[in-house]
Amino acid sequence: MSEENKVSNDILAILKALTDKIETLERTVYAKDNLLMKSGLVVSQSPTPSMDNKISSPVGDVGSMDWKDIHKMVEKVGGQ
């Protein structure tokens, strides 16, 4: 067996093991007689966090900057 096949088989075995563990965990969490769900320690529906990011950045849009501008900005801020 070549080294690539061995690595591929190892990765496949790891993925199968992780999938089995996730399926077992889902069965445990969603079981009708599960005490974790009944006690409220585990919930299947939770609020989605959100951010109010209205603060403008003093840096500006880095995505449209040239590398020279980015290096100048980093030096001005105090970086190396």
C-alpha positions in Angstrom: 0.0 0.0 0.0 1.4 3.4 -0.9 1.9 6.2 1.5 -0.9 8.3 -0.1 -3.4 5.4 0.1 -2.5 4.9 3.8 -3.0 8.6 4.5 -6.3 8.6 2.6 -7.5 5.5 4.5 -6.5 7.0 7.8 -8.3 10.3 7.0 -11.4 8.3 5.9 -11.3 6.3 9.2 -11.1 9.5 11.2 -14.0 11.0 9.3 -16.1 7.9 9.9 -15.3 7.9 13.6 -16.2 11.6 13.9 -19.4 11.1 12.0 -20.4 8.2 14.3 -19.7 10.3 17.4 -21.7 13.2 16.1 -24.7 10.9 15.3 -24.5 9.5 18.8 -24.4 12.9 20.3 -27.4 14.1 18.2 -29.4 11.0 19.3 -28.5 11.7 22.9 -29.4 15.4 22.7 -32.6 15.0 20.9 -33.9 11.9 22.8 -37.4 12.3 24.1 -36.4 11.2 27.6 -33.2 13.2 27.7 -32.7 14.9 31.0 -30.4 17.6 29.5 -33.2 18.9 27.2 -35.8 18.7 29.9 -33.7 20.6 32.4 -32.9 23.3 29.9 -29.2 22.8 30.0 -29.2 21.9 26.3 -31.6 23.7 23.9 -32.1 22.9 20.2 -33.3 26.5 19.3 -31.4 29.4 20.7 -31.2 33.1 19.8 -28.8 34.1 17.2 -26.2 36.6 18.3 -26.0 39.9 16.4 -23.6 42.8 16.4 -24.3 46.5 16.0 -21.2 47.6 14.2 -22.1 51.2 13.4 -18.7 52.5 14.6 -16.6 53.7 11.7 -13.0 52.4 11.6 -10.2 55.0 11.6 -8.3 52.7 9.3 -10.8 52.7 6.4 -11.3 49.9 3.9 -8.1 47.8 4.0 -9.4 45.6 1.1 -9.0 48.5 -1.4 -5.6 49.6 -0.1 -2.3 49.0 -1.8 0.4 47.1 0.2 2.5 50.3 0.5 -0.5 52.1 2.1 -1.0 49.1 4.5 2.6 49.1 5.6 2.5 52.9 6.2 -0.6 52.6 8.2 0.9 49.8 10.4 4.0 51.9 11.0 1.9 54.9 12.0 -0.1 52.7 14.4 3.2 51.5 16.0 3.7 48.1 14.5 6.9 46.7 13.1 
